[in-house]
């Protein structure tokens, strides 16, 4: 009896498998094959867009390195001298903002680096914006601020009753403080960033002597790049971003996306652009686009660097990449028509911002990576009727990968 039941079960399973295969054969020809073929064409088109963008960026960066003038020659630049007679009055008042959230491991390093900046103490205000939810960590950060304050450093420890707006909300609230009203510029450093002592002395003169510059962005350097394969791959990707993308944007259109840290803003430009907004997860890019649409220029300094750390765990890396991939697409959806209708920005700059900056780099690059390599190509293995040309599956990805690695040749 048991033998009969087992045979019946196997026969039923065979019938189900047969029916599934029959249904697959019925819909594969008229439905699946055309859909996958269409997906291949779309992905190949996006791959070509990405390839042409990388090729364009490669050509431009070579021209920039060979023929463009250095920032000190393109813009008015003169170091701010120490004046014995007038003291520090010729130095502008600068605000340093350090947003934090449960930064137990690195808070001492970032606060110490900010307090050791080579800038007159009476012309510097350091603001630690602590949104930590752990009371123990909050107390540790506050004690560290008090320690530096006892040494004569003008450092303020600020907390909020809630975390509305997250980082953007903290930065926005920090600018509302009464002691900030006389500050002309604000330098922003995330909790894991360590600027060199001469950071402000090298960045601020560009803002002082060029009234149309809103932002000076520094390059990131990574102290844990060799910790594991994941950090090494991140270093290669981000080095390309700084070495090529930021440099090209700064040199050709005086526009690029603010990296959210290791940059100095003109506070008047932030206010004119509408201040910090938390409508997307990329509040830094949001502010940069809005400021650019009002005619402000940005400057990237590749030789001005700040040390930082890369996410070394998959969880932290995944969270960062989700923010960087979804946020720009959402911002583009909100701002594309505002960019098109803007009358203060040149036509070719609009083309650069819409097509190159947003569409190809922030949307197409992420879409083709997932859809083509994780969905379409695996499906073509199951559906031999659909062919993918070798130039699309091998040659273009290989060339793009090589171009992406030029920023980290070692």
Secondary structure by P-SEA (a helix, b strand, c coil): caaaaaaaaaaaaaaaaaaaaaaaaaaccccaaaaaaaaaaaaaaaaaaaaaaaaaaaaaaaaaacccccccccccccccccccccccccccbbbbbbbbccccccaaaaaaaaaacccccccbbbbbbcccccaaaaaaaaaaaaaaaaaccbbbbbbbcccccaaaaaaaaaaaccccccccbbbbbccccccccccccccaaaaaacccccbbbbbbbbccccccaaaaaaaaaaaaaaacaaaaaaacccccccccccccccaaaaaaaccccccccaaaaaaaaaaaaabbbbbbbccbbbbbcccccaaaaaaaaaaaaaaaaaaaaacaaaaaacccccaaaaaaaccccccccccaaaaaaccccccaaaaaaaccccccccccccaaaaaaaaaaaccccc
